[in-house]
Amino acid sequence: MILKTNGGPENLVLSEVAEPVIKPDEYLVKVKAISVNPVDAAVRQNKQVMMKIMQLEKEFENHILGWDISGTIVRAGKEAENLQGNDVFGMVNFPGQGKAYAEYVAAPVNQLAIKPGNISHPEAAGATLAALTAWQALVTYGRIKEGDKVLVHAAAGGVGHFAVQIAKSFGAYVIGTASAYNRDFVFSLGADEFIDYTQKQFEEKIKDADLVMDSINNRDHLGRSIDACKKGGRLISIKYYFDDELNAKARAKDLHTDRILVASNGDDMERIAALLAKGVIKTHVSETYSFADLPKAHQQIETGKTRGKIIITL
């Protein structure tokens, strides 16, 4: 699926291209399922975002977007263990060019994990960028530990629904924010408390969170998340950057803050695979589209109302 030029979903065009040539440390993966994320739509729409996320040095047309795959290894590079026939999943070359919107994808060995046998390819594809973002936000940067009070914003979304489950797996007390429509879904993920963000100001109810994961691209919202943290707490933003004023406000409460960008990491994928294999976390697939209908999946992800994950099957 080629992006002819930045713009609307109609600019994604089904095309025939050459099979990718793998490097010595890569596998050629026959793709069975792909996950679509909000960042996919942002890259498609905006040239500046595309240049940054895909790490392009110069502008050119006909890009292959996408990073999340689940599929079967059909060829191994000279330096790669021969795992031909094994099912794998992972987030490929993010940030960078994953070129996942394709029948075959060249994927670095150290960015993949063996797909657990108890989950489908669609479920595995969904547990890549979104699950890695939640893991890196809570574990790598947030240093989550048992007994922490954790506030997860957009708890019904792709990243959020994994964050609730991962936090619970560490023995945290989890509060999730979402709309009333998603109340039962958020509780089904294991959340201990729920806040309807349309009805209540979360920072008026929560003032002592040990860890807050803020996935909302809004300055005021990030400032309110600072208010929800206890003194000495941790606040991880995955969208909005901390400016000087927000940093000063955070320092006044002695907060540890980070604005993160998820990065491909095979070790983290293996940890996620282990949780999936044990049934500790599960992927909620809300909608599945055919490869030809990938532009329709982009239209859905742009609504900002997707529960869990959107998957493309091949």
Secondary structure by P-SEA (a helix, b strand, c coil): cccccccccccbbbbbbccccccccccccccccccccaaaaaaaccaaaaaaaacccccccbbbbbccbbbbbcccccccccccccccccccccccccccccccccccccccccccccccaaaaaaacaaaaaaaaacccccccccccbbbbcccccaaaaaaaaaaaaaccbbbbbbcccaaaaaaaacccccccccccccccccccccbbbbccccaaaaaaaaaaccccbbbbbccccccaaaaaaaaaacccccbbbbbbbaaaaaaaaaaaaaccbbbbbcccccccaaaaaaaaaaccccccbbbbcc
